[in-house]
Amino acid sequence: MSTSGSTLLYRERRVGELVEASAIPRRMVVVWAAVFLNVLAFSGLPTLLPIPGPIGQLITQGSLPLALVLALIVNPRAVIRPSLVMVLLTLLALTALMVSIHNEFALGSTFRATRFVGFVAVLWLLTPWWGRHDMLLLRCHRRCIWAVLGTVVLGALLAPGLAFSFDGRLAGTIWPVPATQVAHYAAILFGTTVVLWMCGVVTGGHALLTVSLTGTVLVLTHTRTALLAGVVALVIACASLFLGHARVRRTSALGAVGVLLAVSVFASELTTWLLRGQTTQEAGQLTGRTKVWTQVFATPRPRMNELFGGGLSNQSFNGLPIDSNWVATFWDQGWFGLLVDATLFLLLLLMAATRPRGPQRACALFLIVYCLTASFTETGMAIPSAYVLELVLAASLLAPETRRSEP
C-alpha cells in the first residue's frame, strides 16, 4: 500500500475511533432537535390522537425562538465562524425580508421571512462546531431522524390502516409527517449510514439494522424523488471513495450485479411501482407539476418582481403546489434568488472537490447531490427547511478541521 493510502486509512480509522468514543453532548442534541423541529412542517394528515392545527403550528414555529435561546446558552459570547455559505444564506434571508414587506399579503410573507432570518441566525451560532473530527452536527441530525422515523414505524404498527391511508403510502400517524417527508428522512439516514460504513466509521451490525429499516420505510413511502435522489447521491459519494477503499469497490461491484439482476427479473413490477397507477404521459409531466411551472414563468410581473421576487409565499401558485425549488425560488425571490441558490450549490461542490478524501467529504457529497437532485421536484432551498439544514451540514463537514471548535 502506498504511503498516501496508509495515511488515509489511518486517518479514517482515527475518525471512526473518535466517533465511537465520543458521546454526543446533550446540550447540542437539544439545540439541534429544536432547529430540526422547526422544519418538521405540521401537515393536515390524520393522527392517532387528534392534534389541533394551531397547536401543531405553535409547536413547530415556536421551536425556532427556543432554538435561538438554546444556541445562545451553548454559545453565550455569540462566537461565529466565517463562512461564505452562511453569508449566501444570510443574503438570501435579508433580501427576502426586504421584499416581503411589500408583498400583497405582507403580514404572512413578512412573518415567513422573519422566521427565515431567525433560522439563519441560529445556524450562525452553531458554526463554532463545524470542522470537528467526530462530525458532531451530522450525528445530531441522524439522531433526530431516528426519532422521527421511530414515531413513523410505531404509528404504522399501532394503526396500519391510518398510516397507509394516503394512496397506500406510509406517513406519520403520531406526528403528521407526509409520505414525501418520511421518504426524505429515510433516504438521508440510509445514504449517510452506507457511506459511514464504507469508511469504517460505523459497525456492520449498526449499518445492517439502519439500512434494513430505512430501506423498508423508503419503499413503503412510494416516493420516486427520494429514491432517485438517494441513488444518485450514493453513487457520487461512493465514487469519491472508490480508489482508496477496497470495501467500496467490492460493494459497488456486488451492488451493480444485484441491480442488473433485479431489473432483469422484476422489470414489470418495478415499472408498475414507479408509475404508481399513472399513465406514461402523466409520469412524464411529473404528476402535473410541469403545467404549474409553465404558468409561473408565463405570468407577467413588474421588472423588480422578476429580479427580486414578490416575497416569501407558501410555495404555491393559484392554489396549486409548485413542487420545484427553482420555480418556487423564482416566484418568491426572482432571478436573484436563483443566482444565490445556484452559487450555493456550486460553492459546496467546489469545497468538496478541494477537500481530502474521507468520510467527511463523502457524507458532504451525498448531502449536496441529494439536495441538488431533489430540488427539481421538491421545494425548500430558499426557506427554513430540512434541505437547508442538510446543506449547512455539508458545509460543516467540509470546513477546515480545528483543534478547539467550541466557544
N, C-alpha and C positions, 0 to 999 in steps of 0.2 A: 504494500500500500504506500502511496506517495506521502511525503511529509505534510502537504496541504490536506490530503484526505484524512490522515491521522489526527491532525489538529482539529479538523471539522468534526470528526467522530467524538473526540474528547470533549469539545465544546458542547455538543448536543447531549452527550451523557451527563455533563455537568448541569445543563439546563434541566434535564429530567430529574436529577437528584435534588436540585433546588425546588422544583415544583412539588415533588413528593414530600420533601422535608418541611417546607414552609406551610404553615397554616394560614388561611385567609383571615385577615383581621376583621372582626365582626363589624367594626365601625364602617369599613369600606363596603362590606356586603350590604349594610343598611342604607348607605348613601346611594349605591348603585341600584339597589332594589327600588328606592324612591324614584330615581330617574327612569328606571325601567317601567314602573307602574304608570308613570305619566304618559308613556307612549303606548300603553296597553289599552287601546281605544275601547270604550264601552259601546257595544252594539245592542241592537234590539232583539237579539235571539232569546228564545225562552230558556229559562233556567230551572233547576230543581227547586230552589227557593226563590220566589219572585223578588227581583231587585228593582225598586222604582228607578226610572231613568234619571231623575235629578240626583238621587243618592249615588248612583253609579258614576255619573259625570263628576260629582263633587269629590268622590274618592280619587279618580284618575287625575283630574285637573288640580285638586288640592294637594296632590303629592309633589307638584313642582315647587311651590314655596317651601314645603317640608324639605325637599332635596336641597334647596338653596341654603336653608338654615343648617342642615346637617353638613353640607360641604364647607360652610364657614366654621363649623365646630372642628372638623378634621383639618382645616386649613385656615386657622384663625388670623394669620397675617396676610391672607389673600395672595399668597405667592403663586405666580403663574410662570409657565414655561413658554418661551417664544415658539410660535408655530404658524407657518403660513396657511396650513389647513384651517386652523381656528380663525385666522384673520379673514379668510374667504367666507366662512360660515357667519362671522360677525358682520361682514359687509352685506351679506345676503339678508340677515335678520334686520339690520338697521334700515336698509333700503325698503324692505317690506313694511316696516313700521311707518316710515315717512309716506309711503304711497297709500297704505291702508287708511290713513286718516282722511283721505279724500274719496274713499270708496262710497258707492251708493248706500251700502249697508255699513256705515262707518263704525258703529258700535261693535258688531260681531267681528268685522275684519280687523279692527284695531286690537280687540281682545286676543285674537289668534296671533297677531304679530307681536304683541307684548309677551305672550307665552313663549314665542319663538326666541325673543331676546333673553328672557329668563332662562330658558333651556340652554342656550349657548353660554350664558354666564356660569351656570353650574358646571358645564363641561370645561370651561376655562379653569375653574377652581380645582379640577381633578388632573390637570396637566402635570403637576409635580410627580405623579405616579406613572408617567409614561416612561418607556425605555427600561423597565425592570426586567431582570433575568427571569423572574418567576411568572411573568405575564399576568400580573395580579388582576388587572381590569378584565381581561378575557376570561379568567377563571370566575370572577364575579358575575359576568354576563352569562356564562354557561350555567352557573348555579341558579340564576333567575329563570333561565329557560327550562331547566329541570323542574323547577317549582310549577311553572305554568303547564308543562306537558303532564306533570303528575296529576294536576287537577283535571286535565282533559281525559286522561286514561281512567281516573277514578269515576268521573262522571259517566263515561261510556260503560263502565262495569255496573254502576248503580242504575242507570236509565238508558240502555242502548237505543231504545226507540226514539227517545228525545235527542240523544247525541247524533243520530243519523237522520234526523227529521228534515234536514235541508238537502233535498235531492240525493239522499243517501250518502252524504259526505260528512266525515267526522268533524264535529265542532265542540266547543266547550259548553258544558251544561252547569258547572258550578260557578264559573265566571263566563259570561257570554263572549267567547273568543270565536270569531268566524273561521270557517274551514281554511280559507286562504292564509290567515294569520297563523293558525296552528301548523300548516304546512311550512310556512316560512321559518318558524322556530325549530321545527323538526329537521329541516334541511341544514340550518346553521349548525345545530348540535351534531348532526350526522357528519357533516363535512369536516368540521374542526376536530372531531374525535378521530376520524380516519387520518387526518394529517398529523395529529399529535402521536398517534400510534405508529405511523410510518417513521417518525423521528425518534421513537423510543421514549417519549415523554410520559405516556400513559401505558398501563399494563394491558396485556391481551385480554384478560378477563373483563376489565372495565370497558375496553373498546367493544368487545363482543356484546355485552349487555346493552350498551348505549346504541350501537349500530342496529341491533335487532329491534329494540323498542322504537327508535326514531324512524327506522326504515318502514316498519309496520304502520306507524302513525302517518307517515308521508303518503304511503299507498292508499290508506283509508280516507285521507282527505280529498283524494282525486283531484289534485291541483297540478296542472301542467306547468305553470310558470315556475313554481318552486322546484319541481323535479328537473326541468330543463336547466334552470339557473344553477342548481346544485351539481348536476353532472358536469356542465361546462366549467364551473369554478373548481371542482375537484380535479378535473383533468389538467387544468393550468397549474394548480397548486402542486400536484404530483410531478408535473413536468419540471417544475423548478427544483425538485429533489432527485430527479431521475439519475443524473450522473453520479451523485455521491452516495446513493443508498441502494444496496442490493435488495433490501426488502421492498423498496418501491418498484424496482424492475421486475421482481418475481410477481408481486401482487398485480402490477399493471398487465403483465402477460396473461395471468390467470383470469383477470377481470375482462380483458379483451376477448378471450376464448369463451368465457361464460356469456358475455353479451351476444356474441355471434350465434352461439347455440340457442339462447333464449329467443332471439329474433327469428331464427330459422324455424324453431319448433312452435313458438307461440305468436307468430306474426299476426294472425287473425284476431286473437284475443287482445293483443297489445293495441292493434288498430282500434278495436271497439272501445277499449279503455280510454284511449287518448281522445277519441271523438266525443265521448260522454253523451251519446244519443243524438249528436248534432250531424247535420249533413256536412259534406266536404266543403261546400261553399260557406256555410256558417262558421266552420272552423277556420277557413281562410280569411274571413272577416274578423277573426278574433272575437267571436261571440258578439258581433255588432259594434265593437269598440271603434273600428275604423270609420264608421259612419259619424260617430260623435267627434272624432278627431278632425274629420273633414269640415264639419260645421264650425268647430272652434277656429280653424285657420281661415275659413271663408267669411267669418263675421267681421264687418268693418269696424274699426276703432280709431280714436284720435291717435295722432302720431306719438304723443307722450305715453299713451297706454301700450302701444306696440313696443316701445322701448323699455318701459319700466313696469308694465302691467297695471292692473286695476286694484291691487291689494289682495291679501290672502282671503281665499274663499273656502268653501267646504269641499273643494276638489271635484265639483260637478259643473255641468253645463246644461241649462234648461231642464234641470231636474234629473239628468242622467249622469252617472259617474263617468269621469273622464278616463280613469284607469290607464294613465301613462304619465310618468313623471315629467317627461319632456313637454308633452302637450299641456299638462296642468301648470307646469312652471311658466310656460309661455303665456298662458291665460292670466296667471296671478302676478308674475314678475317680468313678463316681456322678454325681449331678446337679452336684456341684461342678466336676468336670472338664468337663462340657458347658457350664456357665456360663463357665468360663475360655476354652474354645475359641471360643465364640460372641463373647465380649468381644474376643478377639484379632482375629478377622476384622472385627468392627465397628470396632475402633480403627484397623486398617490401612486400611480403606475411608475412614474419616474423614480420616486423614492424607493419603490420595491426593486426596480432594476439596479439600483446602486447599493442595495443592502446585501451583506454577505449571506450566502445560502444557509438555511437553517429553519427551525420550527417557527420562529417569529415571522420571517419573510413568507414562508409557505402559508401560514394562517392568514396573514395580511392579504396575500394574493387571493386566497379563497374568498375572503370577505369582500374585497374590492370587485372581483369578477362576478361574484354572486349578485351584488347590488347593481352593478352595471347591466348585467343580463336581465334581471328582474325589472329594471327601471323602465323598460319599454312597454310593459303591461301592468305595472304597479306604480302607485304614487308614493311620495314620502321623502324625496331627496331635498326638498326646499321647505320643509315644515318639521316640527318636532315629531320624530318617528323612530322606529327600530332601525330603519335603514341609515339614518344619520348617526345613530349610536354606533352602528357597526362600522361605518366609515371612520368614525373617530377612534374606534378600537383598532382599526387597521393602522391609522396614523400613530397610535400609541405603541404598536408593535414595531413599527418602522423607525421610531425615534431613536437617536443615539443612546446607547446604554450609559447609565450614570451609576456611580457607586452609592450615592445617597439621594434617593428620589423624594423622600418625604420632606415637607417643610419643617 
